[in-house]
């Protein structure tokens, strides 16, 4: 009888969690993938825009990873509520935190928390059917909305506000969001960028897609694409990447494109920073006071947006703040408050003395910050697992007292009565796809946890047997 393989817990079933699981399985580990939601896939399910179905096809790769020997999924399990960090270390040789970045960055301006001012992350989660946000309300009776930020999430939010509901009805958008957007009064969305167009961080496919909306014109002031001397020199020097140059080409095209007189419009505004979110008599959002910026070259060679003192007010009834994600601390896990990530070096979690903690690692956004695209997490996971493999070779992993696979499954089932296994997720998946097929939609999402659990626990004997078989420790 040979020694059992080492067992790893990966906390978070988004892209970084699945890529980490894949690398660990290939390195001889058995993997328990644990997520707070009953459903896997993280931001691929709850963050990618519903009209980007091609991107969501990556879940087929993750499903194949889940089918490999040694993989198990435990959904509906929350660290800090159902189990603790110490309890994980009692049972696993390695614990990898891959929980992403759940919070939004703050503007830090007066009125930021007025009714009608929301993090774009919540709006995205709402229209994607995340169960924690299904009951949120947004000020869609306003005729003008302001989206603060110049990244892809900002463009997604703007696009959803002006998209044709008939087109959205062919996607997997949550039904409650579809109904609300059908009734929405929003006719204009102002996307507000702090820096100039050359510094905008959206990708050129997202920017070009904005100009293809059937019922919305894209408005860019021609003066905005006449770059300041510093940005022009930077662009012409070759230091800017190809995506930035393509962005500028697209923006110049928008600036000179005649308006088609469509019913809606998206106004891309640059070199403006919000200094206050204004409110009406009832306290809800009535506008955004902004200051115009100029681009200056800093002593470090970088370009900065500097306020000019020239202010104006953009009247609106809805504000969505999209200035980046930030990691949320996990109970007991060392955290770098300044950067909003788990304190780590190359994926190894660091203690208060700066030394690596045996058996604890980080991957994805909670490790490096919210940067890159879905595929970026694959290399990131490989780098973290390389550190785990080094520690395994050096005998520096955690030494758990209770690593038995069957005992771990029984322990989790006892802690979480509504525990969802992979077979349960497959049942949810079939149910959602089945509801969507008659309507010509990829799926109709379940957005309530009790309904998810009810479908999952009604799994067939075949899927239950698959999960039970995964709990048998290899001999």
C-alpha positions as a printed Julia matrix, in Angstrom:
475×3 Matrix{Float64}:
   0.0    0.0     0.0
   1.57   3.25   -1.13
   1.32   6.56    0.68
  -1.73   8.67   -0.14
  -1.05  11.69   -2.37
  -0.95  15.11   -0.74
  -4.26  16.94   -0.56
  -4.81  20.63   -1.34
  -7.77  22.9    -0.65
  -8.33  25.67   -3.2
 -10.61  28.39   -1.83
 -12.49  30.02   -4.7
 -13.9   28.36   -7.82
 -13.28  31.13  -10.33
 -10.72  30.99  -13.17
  -7.7   31.21  -10.85
  -9.13  28.44   -8.66
  -9.67  26.09  -11.6
  -6.28  26.78  -13.15
  -4.66  26.22   -9.76
  -6.57  22.95   -9.38
  -5.43  21.85  -12.83
  -1.77  22.54  -12.02
  -2.02  20.81   -8.65
  -3.64  17.71  -10.14
  -0.81  17.57  -12.66
   1.69  17.79   -9.79
   0.32  14.75   -7.98
  -2.05  16.43   -5.54
  -5.69  15.64   -4.9
  -7.75  18.82   -4.85
 -10.85  19.98   -3.01
 -12.18  23.13   -4.66
 -14.3   25.11   -2.18
 -16.53  28.08   -2.98
 -18.97  30.24   -1.03
 -21.56  29.96   -3.81
 -23.4   26.76   -4.78
 -22.21  27.41   -8.37
 -18.66  27.43   -9.74
 -16.87  29.69  -12.26
 -16.71  32.96  -10.29
 -16.63  36.06  -12.49
 -17.07  34.0   -15.66
 -20.61  33.32  -14.45
 -21.23  36.49  -12.42
 -18.95  39.07  -14.05
 -18.62  38.5   -17.8
 -21.33  40.46  -19.61
 -24.27  38.33  -20.8
 -23.75  39.4   -24.41
 -20.22  37.95  -24.32
 -21.17  34.29  -24.53
 -18.05  33.34  -26.46
 -15.87  34.3   -23.49
 -18.03  32.14  -21.22
 -17.11  29.12  -23.34
 -13.97  28.81  -21.19
 -16.16  27.0   -18.63
 -15.93  23.91  -20.85
 -12.22  23.8   -19.99
 -13.04  24.06  -16.3
 -15.61  21.28  -16.55
 -12.94  19.01  -18.03
 -10.65  19.83  -15.11
 -13.49  18.89  -12.74
 -13.73  15.5   -14.45
 -10.15  14.54  -13.65
  -9.43  11.93  -10.96
  -8.67  13.47   -7.59
 -10.87  16.54   -8.07
 -13.82  17.38   -5.78
 -16.07  20.45   -5.56
 -17.75  21.73   -2.4
 -20.12  24.64   -3.03
 -21.92  26.83   -0.52
 -19.0   26.73    1.94
 -17.81  30.06    3.33
 -14.47  30.52    5.07
 -15.07  32.31    8.36
 -18.67  31.16    8.59
 -18.65  27.4     8.08
 -14.99  26.68    8.72
 -11.8   28.39    9.82
  -8.31  28.74    8.51
  -6.95  26.55   11.34
  -9.46  23.81   10.49
  -8.29  23.82    6.87
  -4.67  23.5     7.96
  -5.65  20.59   10.18
  -6.82  18.7     7.07
  -4.78  19.81    4.04
  -1.12  19.79    3.08
  -1.62  23.01    1.1
  -4.32  25.68    1.2
  -4.51  28.05   -1.77
  -6.59  31.21   -1.44
  -8.0   32.12   -4.85
 -10.98  34.23   -3.84
 -10.5   37.1    -6.29
 -11.19  40.75   -5.45
 -14.73  41.17   -4.16
 -14.76  44.84   -3.17
 -14.67  48.04   -5.2
 -12.24  50.91   -4.81
 -13.69  54.04   -3.24
 -13.79  57.49   -4.85
 -13.36  59.23   -1.51
 -15.6   62.16   -2.46
 -18.61  63.67   -0.65
 -21.93  62.07   -1.55
 -20.39  58.8    -2.7
 -22.93  56.74   -0.75
 -26.06  58.66   -1.73
 -29.07  56.64   -2.92
 -28.54  56.15   -6.64
 -24.74  55.89   -6.37
 -23.54  52.3    -6.63
 -20.37  50.31   -7.24
 -20.44  49.04  -10.82
 -19.43  45.65   -9.39
 -22.87  45.39   -7.75
 -24.64  46.4   -10.97
 -22.69  43.73  -12.89
 -23.47  41.09  -10.27
 -27.15  42.12  -10.37
 -27.63  41.73  -14.11
 -25.62  38.5   -14.09
 -27.86  36.87  -11.46
 -25.5   36.64   -8.48
 -27.78  35.51   -5.63
 -26.39  38.06   -3.17
 -27.42  40.94   -5.46
 -30.67  39.75   -7.06
 -32.78  42.08   -4.91
 -30.73  45.24   -5.45
 -32.49  48.23   -6.96
 -30.92  50.78   -9.32
 -32.18  54.19  -10.39
 -33.21  53.19  -13.88
 -35.95  55.82  -13.98
 -33.24  58.45  -14.56
 -32.77  59.71  -18.11
 -29.02  60.17  -17.7
 -26.5   57.94  -15.93
 -22.83  58.59  -15.23
 -20.34  55.72  -15.18
 -17.09  56.71  -13.5
 -14.09  54.8   -14.82
 -12.28  53.96  -18.04
 -11.95  50.19  -17.94
 -13.83  47.31  -19.52
 -16.23  47.02  -16.57
 -17.24  50.65  -17.1
 -17.91  49.99  -20.78
 -19.88  46.84  -19.92
 -22.08  48.79  -17.51
 -22.66  51.56  -20.05
 -23.47  49.06  -22.79
 -26.0   47.21  -20.64
 -27.82  50.47  -19.87
 -28.37  51.29  -23.55
 -28.46  47.82  -25.13
 -31.57  46.69  -26.98
 -33.59  44.49  -24.58
 -34.61  42.3   -27.5
 -30.94  41.42  -28.0
 -30.35  40.93  -24.28
 -33.34  38.57  -24.2
 -31.27  36.1   -26.26
 -28.52  35.97  -23.62
 -28.25  34.55  -20.1
 -28.93  37.91  -18.42
 -30.91  37.46  -15.2
 -34.65  37.73  -15.79
 -35.14  40.38  -13.1
 -32.5   42.57  -14.77
 -33.98  42.06  -18.22
 -37.4   43.18  -17.02
 -35.94  46.24  -15.29
 -33.85  47.25  -18.3
 -36.88  46.89  -20.57
 -38.6   49.54  -18.45
 -35.52  51.73  -17.98
 -35.78  55.43  -18.86
 -32.01  55.89  -19.32
 -31.29  57.51  -22.68
 -27.78  58.83  -22.16
 -24.76  57.38  -20.37
 -21.71  59.55  -19.71
 -18.53  57.5   -19.2
 -16.15  59.64  -17.18
 -12.37  59.16  -17.4
  -9.92  60.84  -15.01
  -7.06  60.81  -17.51
  -6.87  61.38  -21.24
  -7.95  59.01  -24.02
  -4.41  57.69  -24.47
  -4.39  56.51  -20.84
  -7.79  54.77  -20.92
  -7.51  51.14  -19.83
 -10.3   49.5   -21.81
  -9.36  47.02  -24.51
  -9.91  47.88  -28.15
 -12.44  45.08  -28.85
 -14.65  46.4   -26.02
 -14.32  49.94  -27.32
 -15.13  48.97  -30.91
 -18.13  46.93  -29.75
 -19.62  50.08  -28.24
 -19.92  51.59  -31.72
 -21.91  48.6   -32.96
 -24.88  49.03  -30.62
 -28.06  49.13  -32.72
 -29.86  51.83  -30.76
 -27.05  53.97  -29.31
 -24.74  56.57  -30.86
 -21.24  56.97  -29.42
 -20.29  60.59  -28.82
 -16.67  61.77  -28.52
 -15.74  65.44  -28.54
 -13.2   65.97  -31.36
 -11.21  68.24  -29.03
 -10.77  65.3   -26.61
  -8.76  63.29  -29.14
  -6.38  66.17  -29.83
  -3.77  64.86  -27.44
  -1.78  66.98  -25.02
   1.95  67.25  -25.9
   3.04  64.71  -23.28
   0.55  62.03  -24.38
   1.28  62.68  -28.06
   5.02  62.31  -27.48
   4.48  59.12  -25.49
   2.29  57.66  -28.24
   4.69  58.61  -31.01
   7.73  57.3   -29.12
   6.57  53.72  -29.51
   6.27  53.24  -25.74
   2.5   52.75  -26.02
   1.31  49.24  -26.81
  -0.63  48.28  -29.93
  -3.93  48.2   -28.03
  -3.55  51.84  -26.97
  -2.81  52.9   -30.54
  -5.88  51.02  -31.76
  -7.97  52.69  -29.04
  -6.9   56.1   -30.3
  -7.8   55.16  -33.87
 -11.26  54.03  -32.76
 -11.84  57.13  -30.63
 -10.84  59.42  -33.52
 -13.24  57.52  -35.74
 -16.04  58.07  -33.2
 -15.18  61.76  -32.89
 -15.7   62.38  -36.6
 -18.48  59.87  -37.21
 -21.82  61.59  -37.95
 -24.49  60.85  -35.37
 -27.2   58.5   -36.65
 -29.97  59.98  -34.53
 -30.43  56.83  -32.49
 -32.67  56.82  -29.42
 -29.8   56.38  -26.96
 -26.23  57.55  -26.71
 -22.98  56.91  -24.85
 -20.8   59.96  -24.27
 -17.1   59.2   -23.69
 -15.63  62.03  -21.62
 -11.97  62.29  -20.69
  -9.75  64.33  -18.34
 -12.47  64.79  -15.72
 -12.49  63.74  -12.06
 -15.55  63.63   -9.8
 -15.17  65.86   -6.76
 -18.7   65.47   -5.36
 -21.84  63.46   -6.0
 -24.72  65.87   -5.61
 -28.16  65.14   -4.21
 -31.65  66.49   -4.61
 -34.15  67.35   -1.89
 -34.76  63.67   -1.16
 -31.02  63.03   -0.84
 -30.74  60.82   -3.91
 -28.3   61.49   -6.75
 -28.99  64.58   -8.84
 -25.62  65.1   -10.49
 -21.83  64.84  -10.38
 -19.59  67.85   -9.86
 -16.38  67.29  -11.82
 -13.08  69.08  -12.26
 -11.25  69.27  -15.55
  -7.74  67.81  -15.57
  -4.61  68.32  -17.6
  -1.92  65.72  -18.23
   1.5   66.5   -16.79
   4.8   64.66  -16.88
   5.99  63.67  -13.41
   9.58  63.58  -12.18
   9.41  59.79  -12.41
   8.64  59.96  -16.13
   5.01  58.95  -15.71
   1.97  60.91  -16.88
  -0.45  62.24  -14.26
  -3.88  63.86  -14.32
  -3.69  67.2   -12.48
  -6.8   69.27  -11.62
  -7.08  72.61  -13.41
  -9.65  74.11  -11.02
 -12.23  74.37  -13.82
 -15.43  72.69  -12.59
 -18.82  71.81  -14.01
 -21.87  69.75  -13.05
 -23.21  66.79  -14.99
 -26.85  66.3   -14.09
 -27.87  62.66  -13.67
 -29.98  60.35  -11.54
 -27.71  57.3   -11.46
 -23.98  56.93  -10.79
 -22.02  53.71  -11.22
 -18.5   53.77   -9.81
 -16.0   51.6   -11.71
 -12.49  52.54  -10.64
 -11.17  49.07   -9.91
 -11.58  46.04   -7.67
 -10.0   45.42   -4.31
  -9.44  42.22   -2.36
 -11.37  41.54    0.84
  -9.51  40.21    3.92
 -10.13  36.58    4.89
 -10.49  35.75    8.61
  -7.06  35.08   10.09
  -5.17  35.3     6.77
  -2.37  37.93    6.59
  -3.53  40.87    4.46
  -1.84  43.85    2.86
  -4.36  46.67    3.43
  -2.54  49.12    1.19
  -2.56  46.88   -1.87
  -5.78  45.03   -1.06
  -4.19  41.57   -1.47
  -3.12  38.68    0.74
   0.43  39.35    1.92
   2.58  37.04   -0.18
   5.81  36.57   -2.08
   5.42  34.73   -5.37
   2.25  33.11   -4.03
   3.65  32.02   -0.66
   1.62  33.64    2.14
   3.85  35.62    4.5
   3.52  35.89    8.27
   4.04  39.01   10.36
   7.79  38.38   10.38
   7.92  38.23    6.57
   8.61  34.48    6.5
   6.47  32.08    4.43
   3.75  30.25    6.35
   3.95  26.47    5.75
   1.23  25.22    3.44
  -0.5   28.56    2.68
  -0.56  30.15   -0.75
  -2.44  32.67   -2.88
  -3.37  32.78   -6.57
  -5.19  35.16   -8.89
  -6.38  38.66   -8.06
  -6.12  38.15   -4.29
  -2.43  37.44   -4.88
  -1.42  40.05   -7.47
  -4.28  42.57   -7.56
  -7.05  42.97  -10.17
  -5.09  42.92  -13.4
  -5.07  40.99  -16.64
  -7.7   38.94  -18.42
  -9.1   35.47  -17.7
  -6.14  33.75  -19.33
  -3.66  35.69  -17.19
  -4.73  33.54  -14.27
  -3.35  30.41  -15.92
   0.27  31.55  -15.78
  -0.32  33.04  -12.33
  -1.61  29.69  -11.09
   1.35  27.87  -12.62
   3.73  30.22  -10.8
   2.03  29.6    -7.45
   1.93  25.82   -7.95
   5.61  25.87   -8.86
   6.26  27.3    -5.38
   4.07  24.57   -3.87
   6.0   21.9    -5.76
   9.28  23.36   -4.52
   8.01  23.26   -0.95
   6.77  19.69   -1.39
  10.2   18.67   -2.65
  11.86  20.41    0.32
   9.45  18.85    2.84
   8.15  22.33    3.71
   4.41  21.79    3.22
   1.9   21.8     6.04
   1.59  18.51    7.95
  -2.15  18.0     8.54
  -3.38  15.82   11.37
  -6.59  14.68    9.6
  -6.09  14.54    5.81
  -8.42  11.59    5.12
 -10.58  12.36    2.06
 -13.7   10.63    3.33
 -13.45  12.29    6.73
 -13.08  15.72    5.1
 -16.2   15.18    2.98
 -18.19  14.07    6.04
 -16.89  17.05    8.05
 -17.98  19.53    5.38
 -21.38  17.86    4.98
 -21.89  18.14    8.73
 -20.98  21.83    8.73
 -23.03  22.74    5.65
 -26.41  20.98    5.38
 -26.96  22.58    1.93
 -23.57  21.49    0.62
 -23.47  21.3    -3.2
 -21.15  18.83   -4.86
 -20.13  18.74   -8.54
 -23.03  16.46   -9.39
 -25.33  19.01   -7.8
 -23.85  21.79   -9.93
 -24.34  19.65  -13.03
 -28.01  19.34  -12.08
 -28.28  23.14  -11.74
 -26.55  23.53  -15.08
 -28.92  21.11  -16.84
 -31.92  22.82  -15.25
 -30.86  26.3   -16.36
 -29.97  25.2   -19.88
 -33.25  23.32  -20.13
 -35.2   26.42  -19.15
 -33.38  28.47  -21.76
 -33.72  26.13  -24.75
 -37.42  26.81  -25.56
 -36.66  30.55  -25.46
 -33.58  30.39  -27.68
 -31.36  31.4   -24.75
 -28.14  29.73  -23.54
 -29.7   29.36  -20.08
 -32.16  30.97  -17.69
 -30.28  31.41  -14.45
 -31.49  30.47  -11.01
 -30.79  33.49   -8.81
 -31.97  32.28   -5.39
 -29.81  30.06   -3.2
 -32.71  27.93   -1.87
 -33.81  27.1    -5.42
 -30.22  26.33   -6.42
 -29.83  23.99   -3.48
 -33.21  22.37   -4.13
 -32.23  21.55   -7.7
 -28.76  20.4    -6.66
 -29.97  18.08   -3.9
 -32.45  16.52   -6.28
 -29.59  15.04   -8.26
 -29.86  11.6    -9.78
 -28.36   8.52   -8.21
 -25.74   8.54  -10.97
 -24.37  11.98  -10.04
 -24.55  11.17   -6.34
 -22.52   8.03   -7.03
 -19.91  10.09   -8.88
 -19.43  12.36   -5.86
 -19.32   9.42   -3.48
 -16.68   7.74   -5.63
 -14.52  10.91   -5.47
 -14.53  10.64   -1.68
 -12.75   7.3    -1.66
  -9.1    7.78   -0.77
  -6.71   6.35   -3.34
  -4.87   3.29   -2.16
